[in-house]
Amino acid sequence: MRVQGPNGTAIASAPAPAVARQASSGTFALSEPGMPQAQTPTVALRTFGGIDALIALQGIEDPAERRSRAVKHGRRALDALDELKLGLLAGTLDQATLLRLKSVAADLQGGSGDERLDHVLGEIDLRVAVELAKAGMS
């Protein structure tokens, strides 16, 4: 059984045929089967661009967009490594810095499509993994 909600597709319904009324007697009656009825326009399929459309659009990814996202993740990882270095040198390393480093490590897993960029991101990922291992975080 398929349940369709407000994000599903639905057919727009045309108004029901009008019931013929007799003005003289004050009552109404259904129109005769032999009488021609007014033509109703063809009803088009009505769709809403809901969740299904958004998911389909997210699956289409531009290579330039993927590369720029990978560069952004690499820069965040380098910033987190710099923050770690400064915290170690100042003696003020806190747990939040390590947690941030761990979260940026998860972002480095996706590929960019560019072989050289993927190599650099792999090196950054290795350095992040080494620092997390030294800190005792897996």
C-alpha positions in Angstrom: 0.0 0.0 0.0 1.5 3.3 -1.0 0.7 6.4 1.1 1.1 9.8 -0.6 1.4 12.8 1.5 1.5 16.5 0.6 5.0 16.0 -1.1 3.7 13.3 -3.5 2.2 13.7 -6.8 -1.5 14.1 -7.2 -4.0 14.6 -10.0 -5.8 17.8 -9.9 -9.5 17.1 -9.9 -11.9 18.8 -12.3 -15.2 20.0 -10.9 -18.0 17.5 -10.9 -20.6 17.9 -13.7 -23.2 20.3 -12.8 -26.7 19.0 -12.0 -29.4 20.3 -14.2 -32.1 22.2 -12.4 -35.7 22.7 -13.5 -36.7 26.2 -12.8 -40.5 25.6 -13.3 -41.1 23.0 -10.6 -38.5 24.1 -8.1 -36.9 20.6 -8.0 -33.8 19.3 -9.6 -33.1 16.3 -11.7 -30.0 14.6 -13.2 -29.4 15.4 -16.9 -30.6 12.9 -19.4 -28.1 10.4 -20.7 -28.8 11.4 -24.3 -28.2 15.1 -23.7 -24.8 16.5 -24.6 -22.7 17.6 -21.7 -20.2 20.5 -21.6 -16.7 19.5 -22.4 -14.3 19.9 -19.5 -10.7 20.8 -20.2 -8.1 18.0 -19.8 -6.8 17.9 -16.3 -3.0 18.0 -16.1 -0.9 16.2 -13.6 0.1 18.4 -10.7 3.4 17.7 -9.0 5.1 19.3 -6.1 8.9 19.6 -6.1 9.3 18.1 -2.8 11.9 15.9 -1.1 12.2 13.6 -4.1 13.3 16.4 -6.4 15.7 17.8 -3.9 17.4 14.4 -3.4 17.6 14.0 -7.2 19.3 17.4 -7.5 21.7 16.7 -4.8 22.9 13.6 -6.6 24.0 15.8 -9.5 27.3 17.2 -8.6 29.5 19.6 -10.5 33.2 18.7 -10.6 34.2 22.3 -9.9 31.8 22.4 -6.9 33.3 19.1 -5.6 36.8 20.4 -5.9 36.1 23.7 -4.2 34.4 21.8 -1.3 37.5 19.5 -1.0 39.7 22.6 -0.9 37.5 24.1 1.8 37.8 20.9 3.9 41.5 20.9 3.4 41.8 24.5 4.6 39.7 23.7 7.7 42.0 20.8 8.5 45.1 22.9 8.1 43.5 25.6 10.4 42.7 22.9 13.0 46.3 21.6 12.8 47.6 25.2 13.3 45.3 25.7 16.3 46.7 22.4 17.7 50.3 23.6 17.2 49.6 26.9 18.9 47.9 25.2 21.8 50.8 22.8 22.3 53.4 25.6 22.1 51.4 27.8 24.5 50.6 24.9 26.8 46.9 25.6 26.5 45.7 22.6 24.5 42.1 21.9 25.3 39.7 19.1 24.4 37.7 21.3 22.1 40.7 21.7 19.8 41.1 17.9 19.6 37.4 17.4 18.9 37.5 20.0 16.1 40.5 18.2 14.6 38.6 14.9 14.8 35.5 16.4 13.1 37.6 17.8 10.2 39.2 14.5 9.8 35.9 13.0 8.8 35.4 15.7 6.1 38.6 14.8 4.4 37.4 11.3 3.4 35.6 12.3 0.2 37.5 12.6 -3.1 37.7 15.8 -5.2 38.2 14.2 -8.6 41.5 15.9 -9.0 44.4 13.5 -8.5 46.9 16.1 -7.2 44.4 17.6 -4.8 43.4 14.2 -3.6 47.1 13.4 -2.9 47.5 16.7 -0.9 44.3 15.9 1.0 45.6 12.4 1.8 48.8 13.9 3.3 46.7 16.3 5.4 44.5 13.4 6.5 47.6 11.4 7.5 48.9 14.3 9.6 45.5 14.7 11.3 45.4 11.0 12.0 48.9 11.1 13.5 48.1 14.0 15.8 44.9 12.4 16.9 46.8 9.2 17.7 49.4 11.1 19.7 46.5 12.7 21.6 45.0 9.3 22.3 41.9 9.9 20.1 41.0 7.4 17.4 
